[in-house]
């Protein structure tokens, strides 16, 4: 069965950097459009950004210029590089794979930005 697993979360000071990853198993990641979401306590889930099968990316205004999404299809991996982190970036970050009408979700990884 198709599974997505996020990893690499942790704690960082404001202004710091962190890279998290999303690995897929049971399928080939190259056929999927991949999207990162985040959800802070008491808040609704928010779109962070996406990377399509073509490699084209898009980002929410709140992270544009600070976050970079990339993919390594040979490793079945997608990455989210985060720079200049702010306390408001604190959230559980989850990845989603989409192929046609099929969607799969990971369990999420916690990112905490605090001084």
Backbone as XML, in Angstrom:
<?xml version="1.0"?>
<chain id="A" units="angstrom">
  <residue number="1" name="UNK">
    <atom name="N" x="0.850" y="-1.193" z="0.000"/>
    <atom name="CA" x="0.000" y="0.000" z="0.000"/>
    <atom name="C" x="0.888" y="1.246" z="0.000"/>
  </residue>
  <residue number="2" name="UNK">
    <atom name="N" x="0.370" y="2.327" z="-0.528"/>
    <atom name="CA" x="1.112" y="3.571" z="-0.606"/>
    <atom name="C" x="1.170" y="4.214" z="0.772"/>
  </residue>
  <residue number="3" name="UNK">
    <atom name="N" x="2.375" y="4.608" z="1.182"/>
    <atom name="CA" x="2.576" y="5.297" z="2.445"/>
    <atom name="C" x="3.515" y="6.471" z="2.260"/>
  </residue>
  <residue number="4" name="UNK">
    <atom name="N" x="3.251" y="7.563" z="2.986"/>
    <atom name="CA" x="4.114" y="8.725" z="3.020"/>
    <atom name="C" x="4.573" y="8.945" z="4.456"/>
  </residue>
  <residue number="5" name="UNK">
    <atom name="N" x="5.860" y="9.207" z="4.636"/>
    <atom name="CA" x="6.426" y="9.425" z="5.959"/>
    <atom name="C" x="7.290" y="10.672" z="5.935"/>
  </residue>
  <residue number="6" name="UNK">
    <atom name="N" x="6.942" y="11.659" z="6.781"/>
    <atom name="CA" x="7.745" y="12.862" z="6.935"/>
    <atom name="C" x="8.780" y="12.653" z="8.034"/>
  </residue>
  <residue number="7" name="UNK">
    <atom name="N" x="9.914" y="13.327" z="7.908"/>
    <atom name="CA" x="10.947" y="13.257" z="8.926"/>
    <atom name="C" x="11.796" y="14.522" z="8.885"/>
  </residue>
  <residue number="8" name="UNK">
    <atom name="N" x="12.601" y="14.713" z="9.919"/>
    <atom name="CA" x="13.521" y="15.839" z="9.971"/>
    <atom name="C" x="13.049" y="17.014" z="10.797"/>
  </residue>
  <residue number="9" name="UNK">
    <atom name="N" x="11.877" y="16.918" z="11.395"/>
    <atom name="CA" x="11.385" y="17.999" z="12.224"/>
    <atom name="C" x="12.207" y="18.161" z="13.488"/>
  </residue>
  <residue number="10" name="UNK">
    <atom name="N" x="12.042" y="19.298" z="14.147"/>
    <atom name="CA" x="12.772" y="19.578" z="15.366"/>
    <atom name="C" x="12.587" y="21.010" z="15.795"/>
  </residue>
  <residue number="11" name="UNK">
    <atom name="N" x="13.452" y="21.460" z="16.697"/>
    <atom name="CA" x="13.405" y="22.812" z="17.247"/>
    <atom name="C" x="14.555" y="23.647" z="16.712"/>
  </residue>
  <residue number="12" name="UNK">
    <atom name="N" x="14.270" y="24.922" z="16.445"/>
    <atom name="CA" x="15.273" y="25.833" z="15.918"/>
    <atom name="C" x="14.974" y="27.241" z="16.421"/>
  </residue>
  <residue number="13" name="UNK">
    <atom name="N" x="16.012" y="28.074" z="16.552"/>
    <atom name="CA" x="15.837" y="29.461" z="16.956"/>
    <atom name="C" x="15.362" y="30.315" z="15.787"/>
  </residue>
  <residue number="14" name="UNK">
    <atom name="N" x="14.671" y="31.421" z="16.071"/>
    <atom name="CA" x="14.292" y="32.329" z="14.991"/>
    <atom name="C" x="15.494" y="32.733" z="14.150"/>
  </residue>
  <residue number="15" name="UNK">
    <atom name="N" x="15.296" y="32.758" z="12.840"/>
    <atom name="CA" x="16.374" y="33.051" z="11.915"/>
    <atom name="C" x="17.148" y="31.837" z="11.458"/>
  </residue>
  <residue number="16" name="UNK">
    <atom name="N" x="16.896" y="30.699" z="12.071"/>
    <atom name="CA" x="17.596" y="29.477" z="11.734"/>
    <atom name="C" x="17.023" y="28.776" z="10.524"/>
  </residue>
  <residue number="17" name="UNK">
    <atom name="N" x="17.594" y="27.603" z="10.224"/>
    <atom name="CA" x="17.205" y="26.817" z="9.063"/>
    <atom name="C" x="16.936" y="25.380" z="9.453"/>
  </residue>
  <residue number="18" name="UNK">
    <atom name="N" x="16.096" y="24.744" z="8.669"/>
    <atom name="CA" x="15.764" y="23.341" z="8.891"/>
    <atom name="C" x="15.260" y="22.757" z="7.587"/>
  </residue>
  <residue number="19" name="UNK">
    <atom name="N" x="15.624" y="21.513" z="7.301"/>
    <atom name="CA" x="15.129" y="20.801" z="6.135"/>
    <atom name="C" x="14.389" y="19.556" z="6.578"/>
  </residue>
  <residue number="20" name="UNK">
    <atom name="N" x="13.177" y="19.394" z="6.101"/>
    <atom name="CA" x="12.396" y="18.200" z="6.379"/>
    <atom name="C" x="12.153" y="17.462" z="5.070"/>
  </residue>
  <residue number="21" name="UNK">
    <atom name="N" x="11.824" y="16.183" z="5.180"/>
    <atom name="CA" x="11.667" y="15.354" z="3.999"/>
    <atom name="C" x="10.384" y="14.549" z="4.059"/>
  </residue>
  <residue number="22" name="UNK">
    <atom name="N" x="9.974" y="14.077" z="2.899"/>
    <atom name="CA" x="8.810" y="13.214" z="2.760"/>
    <atom name="C" x="9.192" y="12.073" z="1.840"/>
  </residue>
  <residue number="23" name="UNK">
    <atom name="N" x="9.076" y="10.850" z="2.339"/>
    <atom name="CA" x="9.405" y="9.659" z="1.573"/>
    <atom name="C" x="8.138" y="8.874" z="1.267"/>
  </residue>
  <residue number="24" name="UNK">
    <atom name="N" x="8.054" y="8.364" z="0.050"/>
    <atom name="CA" x="6.910" y="7.553" z="-0.347"/>
    <atom name="C" x="7.370" y="6.116" z="-0.538"/>
  </residue>
  <residue number="25" name="UNK">
    <atom name="N" x="6.525" y="5.189" z="-0.159"/>
    <atom name="CA" x="6.770" y="3.772" z="-0.393"/>
    <atom name="C" x="5.526" y="3.143" z="-0.998"/>
  </residue>
  <residue number="26" name="UNK">
    <atom name="N" x="5.712" y="2.039" z="-1.698"/>
    <atom name="CA" x="4.600" y="1.364" z="-2.336"/>
    <atom name="C" x="4.210" y="1.949" z="-3.675"/>
  </residue>
  <residue number="27" name="UNK">
    <atom name="N" x="4.939" y="2.954" z="-4.146"/>
    <atom name="CA" x="4.672" y="3.581" z="-5.426"/>
    <atom name="C" x="5.886" y="4.389" z="-5.839"/>
  </residue>
  <residue number="28" name="UNK">
    <atom name="N" x="5.848" y="4.917" z="-7.042"/>
    <atom name="CA" x="6.932" y="5.740" z="-7.579"/>
    <atom name="C" x="6.528" y="7.196" z="-7.454"/>
  </residue>
  <residue number="29" name="UNK">
    <atom name="N" x="7.320" y="7.980" z="-6.741"/>
    <atom name="CA" x="6.956" y="9.349" z="-6.440"/>
    <atom name="C" x="6.894" y="10.222" z="-7.691"/>
  </residue>
  <residue number="30" name="UNK">
    <atom name="N" x="7.544" y="9.785" z="-8.764"/>
    <atom name="CA" x="7.610" y="10.587" z="-9.969"/>
    <atom name="C" x="6.269" y="10.872" z="-10.624"/>
  </residue>
  <residue number="31" name="UNK">
    <atom name="N" x="5.247" y="10.080" z="-10.343"/>
    <atom name="CA" x="3.940" y="10.291" z="-10.954"/>
    <atom name="C" x="3.064" y="11.254" z="-10.160"/>
  </residue>
  <residue number="32" name="UNK">
    <atom name="N" x="3.532" y="11.694" z="-8.999"/>
    <atom name="CA" x="2.699" y="12.487" z="-8.100"/>
    <atom name="C" x="3.072" y="13.956" z="-8.079"/>
  </residue>
  <residue number="33" name="UNK">
    <atom name="N" x="2.058" y="14.811" z="-8.057"/>
    <atom name="CA" x="2.229" y="16.181" z="-7.612"/>
    <atom name="C" x="2.304" y="16.148" z="-6.089"/>
  </residue>
  <residue number="34" name="UNK">
    <atom name="N" x="3.294" y="16.823" z="-5.523"/>
    <atom name="CA" x="3.533" y="16.776" z="-4.087"/>
    <atom name="C" x="3.293" y="18.144" z="-3.466"/>
  </residue>
  <residue number="35" name="UNK">
    <atom name="N" x="2.612" y="18.154" z="-2.330"/>
    <atom name="CA" x="2.265" y="19.394" z="-1.655"/>
    <atom name="C" x="2.616" y="19.302" z="-0.174"/>
  </residue>
  <residue number="36" name="UNK">
    <atom name="N" x="3.173" y="20.378" z="0.357"/>
    <atom name="CA" x="3.408" y="20.514" z="1.788"/>
    <atom name="C" x="2.323" y="21.391" z="2.405"/>
  </residue>
  <residue number="37" name="UNK">
    <atom name="N" x="1.798" y="20.952" z="3.547"/>
    <atom name="CA" x="0.850" y="21.708" z="4.355"/>
    <atom name="C" x="1.414" y="21.848" z="5.761"/>
  </residue>
  <residue number="38" name="UNK">
    <atom name="N" x="0.840" y="22.773" z="6.515"/>
    <atom name="CA" x="1.190" y="22.882" z="7.926"/>
    <atom name="C" x="-0.042" y="23.268" z="8.730"/>
  </residue>
  <residue number="39" name="UNK">
    <atom name="N" x="-0.028" y="22.894" z="9.996"/>
    <atom name="CA" x="-1.130" y="23.203" z="10.889"/>
    <atom name="C" x="-0.574" y="23.521" z="12.267"/>
  </residue>
  <residue number="40" name="UNK">
    <atom name="N" x="-0.847" y="24.741" z="12.740"/>
    <atom name="CA" x="-0.450" y="25.170" z="14.065"/>
    <atom name="C" x="-1.575" y="24.868" z="15.047"/>
  </residue>
  <residue number="41" name="UNK">
    <atom name="N" x="-1.264" y="24.759" z="16.340"/>
    <atom name="CA" x="-2.304" y="24.486" z="17.333"/>
    <atom name="C" x="-3.429" y="25.513" z="17.264"/>
  </residue>
  <residue number="42" name="UNK">
    <atom name="N" x="-4.666" y="25.033" z="17.222"/>
    <atom name="CA" x="-5.820" y="25.911" z="17.184"/>
    <atom name="C" x="-6.068" y="26.573" z="15.847"/>
  </residue>
  <residue number="43" name="UNK">
    <atom name="N" x="-5.285" y="26.240" z="14.829"/>
    <atom name="CA" x="-5.419" y="26.851" z="13.517"/>
    <atom name="C" x="-5.844" y="25.819" z="12.491"/>
  </residue>
  <residue number="44" name="UNK">
    <atom name="N" x="-6.367" y="26.293" z="11.362"/>
    <atom name="CA" x="-6.709" y="25.419" z="10.257"/>
    <atom name="C" x="-5.451" y="25.039" z="9.477"/>
  </residue>
  <residue number="45" name="UNK">
    <atom name="N" x="-5.538" y="23.937" z="8.753"/>
    <atom name="CA" x="-4.435" y="23.524" z="7.907"/>
    <atom name="C" x="-4.189" y="24.563" z="6.822"/>
  </residue>
  <residue number="46" name="UNK">
    <atom name="N" x="-2.926" y="24.862" z="6.570"/>
    <atom name="CA" x="-2.523" y="25.902" z="5.639"/>
    <atom name="C" x="-1.624" y="25.320" z="4.560"/>
  </residue>
  <residue number="47" name="UNK">
    <atom name="N" x="-1.853" y="25.721" z="3.324"/>
    <atom name="CA" x="-0.988" y="25.326" z="2.223"/>
    <atom name="C" x="0.357" y="26.031" z="2.343"/>
  </residue>
  <residue number="48" name="UNK">
    <atom name="N" x="1.445" y="25.268" z="2.250"/>
    <atom name="CA" x="2.791" y="25.822" z="2.262"/>
    <atom name="C" x="3.307" y="25.998" z="0.837"/>
  </residue>
  <residue number="49" name="UNK">
    <atom name="N" x="3.248" y="24.939" z="0.048"/>
    <atom name="CA" x="3.698" y="24.994" z="-1.325"/>
    <atom name="C" x="3.644" y="23.630" z="-1.971"/>
  </residue>
  <residue number="50" name="UNK">
    <atom name="N" x="3.861" y="23.603" z="-3.289"/>
    <atom name="CA" x="3.760" y="22.370" z="-4.056"/>
    <atom name="C" x="4.899" y="22.266" z="-5.057"/>
  </residue>
  <residue number="51" name="UNK">
    <atom name="N" x="5.186" y="21.042" z="-5.447"/>
    <atom name="CA" x="6.080" y="20.783" z="-6.567"/>
    <atom name="C" x="5.404" y="19.748" z="-7.450"/>
  </residue>
  <residue number="52" name="UNK">
    <atom name="N" x="5.265" y="20.086" z="-8.734"/>
    <atom name="CA" x="4.574" y="19.220" z="-9.669"/>
    <atom name="C" x="5.522" y="18.174" z="-10.239"/>
  </residue>
  <residue number="53" name="UNK">
    <atom name="N" x="4.965" y="17.235" z="-10.996"/>
    <atom name="CA" x="5.796" y="16.213" z="-11.625"/>
    <atom name="C" x="6.815" y="16.826" z="-12.583"/>
  </residue>
  <residue number="54" name="UNK">
    <atom name="N" x="6.486" y="17.980" z="-13.127"/>
    <atom name="CA" x="7.384" y="18.691" z="-14.032"/>
    <atom name="C" x="8.524" y="19.391" z="-13.316"/>
  </residue>
  <residue number="55" name="UNK">
    <atom name="N" x="8.436" y="19.515" z="-11.997"/>
    <atom name="CA" x="9.402" y="20.263" z="-11.224"/>
    <atom name="C" x="8.983" y="21.686" z="-10.926"/>
  </residue>
  <residue number="56" name="UNK">
    <atom name="N" x="7.893" y="22.138" z="-11.501"/>
    <atom name="CA" x="7.382" y="23.469" z="-11.231"/>
    <atom name="C" x="6.930" y="23.583" z="-9.780"/>
  </residue>
  <residue number="57" name="UNK">
    <atom name="N" x="7.259" y="24.685" z="-9.135"/>
    <atom name="CA" x="6.906" y="24.906" z="-7.736"/>
    <atom name="C" x="6.018" y="26.121" z="-7.571"/>
  </residue>
  <residue number="58" name="UNK">
    <atom name="N" x="5.267" y="26.137" z="-6.478"/>
    <atom name="CA" x="4.528" y="27.315" z="-6.062"/>
    <atom name="C" x="4.534" y="27.368" z="-4.542"/>
  </residue>
  <residue number="59" name="UNK">
    <atom name="N" x="4.416" y="28.595" z="-3.997"/>
    <atom name="CA" x="4.535" y="28.791" z="-2.559"/>
    <atom name="C" x="3.495" y="29.776" z="-2.061"/>
  </residue>
  <residue number="60" name="UNK">
    <atom name="N" x="3.096" y="29.578" z="-0.811"/>
    <atom name="CA" x="2.262" y="30.565" z="-0.157"/>
    <atom name="C" x="3.059" y="31.845" z="0.060"/>
  </residue>
  <residue number="61" name="UNK">
    <atom name="N" x="2.367" y="32.983" z="0.047"/>
    <atom name="CA" x="3.050" y="34.258" z="0.233"/>
    <atom name="C" x="3.810" y="34.316" z="1.559"/>
  </residue>
  <residue number="62" name="UNK">
    <atom name="N" x="3.298" y="33.641" z="2.573"/>
    <atom name="CA" x="3.903" y="33.699" z="3.888"/>
    <atom name="C" x="5.287" y="33.054" z="3.951"/>
  </residue>
  <residue number="63" name="UNK">
    <atom name="N" x="5.605" y="32.177" z="2.996"/>
    <atom name="CA" x="6.893" y="31.484" z="3.003"/>
    <atom name="C" x="7.726" y="31.771" z="1.767"/>
  </residue>
  <residue number="64" name="UNK">
    <atom name="N" x="7.171" y="32.461" z="0.799"/>
    <atom name="CA" x="7.867" y="32.731" z="-0.452"/>
    <atom name="C" x="9.174" y="33.471" z="-0.194"/>
  </residue>
  <residue number="65" name="UNK">
    <atom name="N" x="10.244" y="32.980" z="-0.806"/>
    <atom name="CA" x="11.556" y="33.569" z="-0.620"/>
    <atom name="C" x="12.333" y="32.978" z="0.532"/>
  </residue>
  <residue number="66" name="UNK">
    <atom name="N" x="11.667" y="32.238" z="1.411"/>
    <atom name="CA" x="12.328" y="31.624" z="2.566"/>
    <atom name="C" x="12.363" y="30.104" z="2.475"/>
  </residue>
  <residue number="67" name="UNK">
    <atom name="N" x="11.344" y="29.509" z="1.857"/>
    <atom name="CA" x="11.231" y="28.053" z="1.761"/>
    <atom name="C" x="11.474" y="27.604" z="0.327"/>
  </residue>
  <residue number="68" name="UNK">
    <atom name="N" x="12.062" y="26.421" z="0.158"/>
    <atom name="CA" x="12.297" y="25.841" z="-1.145"/>
    <atom name="C" x="11.891" y="24.372" z="-1.141"/>
  </residue>
  <residue number="69" name="UNK">
    <atom name="N" x="11.069" y="23.989" z="-2.109"/>
    <atom name="CA" x="10.650" y="22.602" z="-2.271"/>
    <atom name="C" x="11.432" y="21.981" z="-3.424"/>
  </residue>
  <residue number="70" name="UNK">
    <atom name="N" x="11.927" y="20.771" z="-3.215"/>
    <atom name="CA" x="12.640" y="20.047" z="-4.255"/>
    <atom name="C" x="12.253" y="18.577" z="-4.197"/>
  </residue>
  <residue number="71" name="UNK">
    <atom name="N" x="12.589" y="17.851" z="-5.250"/>
    <atom name="CA" x="12.290" y="16.422" z="-5.273"/>
    <atom name="C" x="13.436" y="15.644" z="-5.888"/>
  </residue>
  <residue number="72" name="UNK">
    <atom name="N" x="13.605" y="14.420" z="-5.413"/>
    <atom name="CA" x="14.575" y="13.478" z="-5.950"/>
    <atom name="C" x="13.796" y="12.207" z="-6.244"/>
  </residue>
  <residue number="73" name="UNK">
    <atom name="N" x="13.324" y="12.091" z="-7.466"/>
    <atom name="CA" x="12.447" y="10.975" z="-7.819"/>
    <atom name="C" x="13.151" y="9.624" z="-7.698"/>
  </residue>
  <residue number="74" name="UNK">
    <atom name="N" x="14.446" y="9.582" z="-7.970"/>
    <atom name="CA" x="15.190" y="8.337" z="-7.875"/>
    <atom name="C" x="15.208" y="7.799" z="-6.450"/>
  </residue>
  <residue number="75" name="UNK">
    <atom name="N" x="15.094" y="8.692" z="-5.468"/>
    <atom name="CA" x="15.075" y="8.300" z="-4.065"/>
    <atom name="C" x="13.672" y="8.281" z="-3.474"/>
  </residue>
  <residue number="76" name="UNK">
    <atom name="N" x="12.659" y="8.558" z="-4.290"/>
    <atom name="CA" x="11.279" y="8.635" z="-3.818"/>
    <atom name="C" x="11.147" y="9.628" z="-2.658"/>
  </residue>
  <residue number="77" name="UNK">
    <atom name="N" x="11.789" y="10.798" z="-2.819"/>
    <atom name="CA" x="11.844" y="11.780" z="-1.744"/>
    <atom name="C" x="11.460" y="13.167" z="-2.241"/>
  </residue>
  <residue number="78" name="UNK">
    <atom name="N" x="10.815" y="13.923" z="-1.372"/>
    <atom name="CA" x="10.551" y="15.338" z="-1.563"/>
    <atom name="C" x="11.048" y="16.067" z="-0.321"/>
  </residue>
  <residue number="79" name="UNK">
    <atom name="N" x="11.600" y="17.274" z="-0.519"/>
    <atom name="CA" x="12.208" y="18.021" z="0.569"/>
    <atom name="C" x="11.592" y="19.403" z="0.699"/>
  </residue>
  <residue number="80" name="UNK">
    <atom name="N" x="11.612" y="19.913" z="1.918"/>
    <atom name="CA" x="11.225" y="21.288" z="2.198"/>
    <atom name="C" x="12.361" y="21.934" z="2.971"/>
  </residue>
  <residue number="81" name="UNK">
    <atom name="N" x="13.108" y="22.824" z="2.302"/>
    <atom name="CA" x="14.169" y="23.589" z="2.939"/>
    <atom name="C" x="13.580" y="24.887" z="3.478"/>
  </residue>
  <residue number="82" name="UNK">
    <atom name="N" x="13.796" y="25.140" z="4.758"/>
    <atom name="CA" x="13.237" y="26.303" z="5.427"/>
    <atom name="C" x="14.370" y="27.165" z="5.965"/>
  </residue>
  <residue number="83" name="UNK">
    <atom name="N" x="14.360" y="28.439" z="5.604"/>
    <atom name="CA" x="15.365" y="29.399" z="6.047"/>
    <atom name="C" x="14.683" y="30.599" z="6.683"/>
  </residue>
  <residue number="84" name="UNK">
    <atom name="N" x="15.463" y="31.367" z="7.438"/>
    <atom name="CA" x="14.956" y="32.564" z="8.110"/>
    <atom name="C" x="13.663" y="32.260" z="8.856"/>
  </residue>
  <residue number="85" name="UNK">
    <atom name="N" x="13.681" y="31.206" z="9.616"/>
    <atom name="CA" x="12.475" y="30.729" z="10.281"/>
    <atom name="C" x="11.981" y="31.722" z="11.330"/>
  </residue>
  <residue number="86" name="UNK">
    <atom name="N" x="10.668" y="31.809" z="11.435"/>
    <atom name="CA" x="9.990" y="32.698" z="12.361"/>
    <atom name="C" x="9.157" y="31.877" z="13.332"/>
  </residue>
  <residue number="87" name="UNK">
    <atom name="N" x="8.860" y="32.415" z="14.519"/>
    <atom name="CA" x="8.002" y="31.689" z="15.457"/>
    <atom name="C" x="6.668" y="31.282" z="14.844"/>
  </residue>
  <residue number="88" name="UNK">
    <atom name="N" x="6.123" y="32.100" z="13.957"/>
    <atom name="CA" x="4.852" y="31.769" z="13.334"/>
    <atom name="C" x="4.939" y="30.613" z="12.343"/>
  </residue>
  <residue number="89" name="UNK">
    <atom name="N" x="6.153" y="30.134" z="12.049"/>
    <atom name="CA" x="6.322" y="28.939" z="11.232"/>
    <atom name="C" x="6.119" y="27.658" z="12.040"/>
  </residue>
  <residue number="90" name="UNK">
    <atom name="N" x="6.005" y="27.780" z="13.351"/>
    <atom name="CA" x="5.809" y="26.615" z="14.208"/>
    <atom name="C" x="4.512" y="25.905" z="13.842"/>
  </residue>
  <residue number="91" name="UNK">
    <atom name="N" x="4.608" y="24.612" z="13.533"/>
    <atom name="CA" x="3.439" y="23.847" z="13.104"/>
    <atom name="C" x="3.842" y="22.395" z="12.880"/>
  </residue>
  <residue number="92" name="UNK">
    <atom name="N" x="2.844" y="21.556" z="12.693"/>
    <atom name="CA" x="3.062" y="20.211" z="12.184"/>
    <atom name="C" x="3.010" y="20.289" z="10.668"/>
  </residue>
  <residue number="93" name="UNK">
    <atom name="N" x="4.065" y="19.837" z="10.018"/>
    <atom name="CA" x="4.169" y="19.882" z="8.564"/>
    <atom name="C" x="3.866" y="18.506" z="7.989"/>
  </residue>
  <residue number="94" name="UNK">
    <atom name="N" x="2.956" y="18.459" z="7.017"/>
    <atom name="CA" x="2.530" y="17.211" z="6.399"/>
    <atom name="C" x="2.677" y="17.293" z="4.890"/>
  </residue>
  <residue number="95" name="UNK">
    <atom name="N" x="2.921" y="16.147" z="4.261"/>
    <atom name="CA" x="3.008" y="16.101" z="2.811"/>
    <atom name="C" x="1.842" y="15.316" z="2.240"/>
  </residue>
  <residue number="96" name="UNK">
    <atom name="N" x="1.468" y="15.675" z="1.018"/>
    <atom name="CA" x="0.385" y="15.018" z="0.306"/>
    <atom name="C" x="0.846" y="14.674" z="-1.101"/>
  </residue>
  <residue number="97" name="UNK">
    <atom name="N" x="0.520" y="13.474" z="-1.540"/>
    <atom name="CA" x="0.783" y="13.038" z="-2.905"/>
    <atom name="C" x="-0.528" y="12.967" z="-3.656"/>
  </residue>
  <residue number="98" name="UNK">
    <atom name="N" x="-0.550" y="13.490" z="-4.862"/>
    <atom name="CA" x="-1.769" y="13.504" z="-5.667"/>
    <atom name="C" x="-1.486" y="13.002" z="-7.071"/>
  </residue>
  <residue number="99" name="UNK">
    <atom name="N" x="-2.308" y="12.048" z="-7.513"/>
    <atom name="CA" x="-2.246" y="11.504" z="-8.866"/>
    <atom name="C" x="-3.674" y="11.309" z="-9.332"/>
  </residue>
  <residue number="100" name="UNK">
    <atom name="N" x="-4.112" y="12.132" z="-10.255"/>
    <atom name="CA" x="-5.506" y="12.109" z="-10.651"/>
    <atom name="C" x="-6.391" y="12.391" z="-9.452"/>
  </residue>
  <residue number="101" name="UNK">
    <atom name="N" x="-7.336" y="11.492" z="-9.190"/>
    <atom name="CA" x="-8.224" y="11.633" z="-8.041"/>
    <atom name="C" x="-7.717" y="10.896" z="-6.808"/>
  </residue>
  <residue number="102" name="UNK">
    <atom name="N" x="-6.564" y="10.278" z="-6.900"/>
    <atom name="CA" x="-5.972" y="9.588" z="-5.763"/>
    <atom name="C" x="-5.129" y="10.557" z="-4.951"/>
  </residue>
  <residue number="103" name="UNK">
    <atom name="N" x="-5.298" y="10.535" z="-3.636"/>
    <atom name="CA" x="-4.494" y="11.350" z="-2.740"/>
    <atom name="C" x="-4.035" y="10.516" z="-1.557"/>
  </residue>
  <residue number="104" name="UNK">
    <atom name="N" x="-2.823" y="10.803" z="-1.104"/>
    <atom name="CA" x="-2.244" y="10.120" z="0.048"/>
    <atom name="C" x="-1.603" y="11.157" z="0.950"/>
  </residue>
  <residue number="105" name="UNK">
    <atom name="N" x="-1.702" y="10.937" z="2.257"/>
    <atom name="CA" x="-1.201" y="11.876" z="3.259"/>
    <atom name="C" x="-0.200" y="11.223" z="4.183"/>
  </residue>
  <residue number="106" name="UNK">
    <atom name="N" x="0.786" y="11.979" z="4.594"/>
    <atom name="CA" x="1.705" y="11.552" z="5.626"/>
    <atom name="C" x="1.183" y="11.918" z="7.004"/>
  </residue>
  <residue number="107" name="UNK">
    <atom name="N" x="1.877" y="11.473" z="8.035"/>
    <atom name="CA" x="1.430" y="11.679" z="9.413"/>
    <atom name="C" x="1.857" y="13.026" z="9.989"/>
  </residue>
  <residue number="108" name="UNK">
    <atom name="N" x="2.834" y="13.662" z="9.381"/>
    <atom name="CA" x="3.290" y="14.963" z="9.818"/>
    <atom name="C" x="4.530" y="14.903" z="10.691"/>
  </residue>
  <residue number="109" name="UNK">
    <atom name="N" x="5.289" y="16.003" z="10.689"/>
    <atom name="CA" x="6.461" y="16.148" z="11.544"/>
    <atom name="C" x="6.443" y="17.539" z="12.166"/>
  </residue>
  <residue number="110" name="UNK">
    <atom name="N" x="6.794" y="17.623" z="13.444"/>
    <atom name="CA" x="6.703" y="18.872" z="14.194"/>
    <atom name="C" x="7.914" y="19.758" z="13.948"/>
  </residue>
  <residue number="111" name="UNK">
    <atom name="N" x="7.658" y="21.016" z="13.635"/>
    <atom name="CA" x="8.694" y="22.039" z="13.529"/>
    <atom name="C" x="8.375" y="23.135" z="14.538"/>
  </residue>
  <residue number="112" name="UNK">
    <atom name="N" x="9.321" y="23.422" z="15.426"/>
    <atom name="CA" x="9.132" y="24.422" z="16.459"/>
    <atom name="C" x="10.205" y="25.491" z="16.339"/>
  </residue>
  <residue number="113" name="UNK">
    <atom name="N" x="9.787" y="26.750" z="16.245"/>
    <atom name="CA" x="10.697" y="27.887" z="16.150"/>
    <atom name="C" x="10.466" y="28.771" z="17.364"/>
  </residue>
  <residue number="114" name="UNK">
    <atom name="N" x="11.450" y="28.840" z="18.241"/>
    <atom name="CA" x="11.307" y="29.622" z="19.461"/>
    <atom name="C" x="12.666" y="30.069" z="19.961"/>
  </residue>
  <residue number="115" name="UNK">
    <atom name="N" x="12.671" y="31.135" z="20.741"/>
    <atom name="CA" x="13.892" y="31.657" z="21.330"/>
    <atom name="C" x="14.063" y="31.196" z="22.763"/>
  </residue>
</chain>
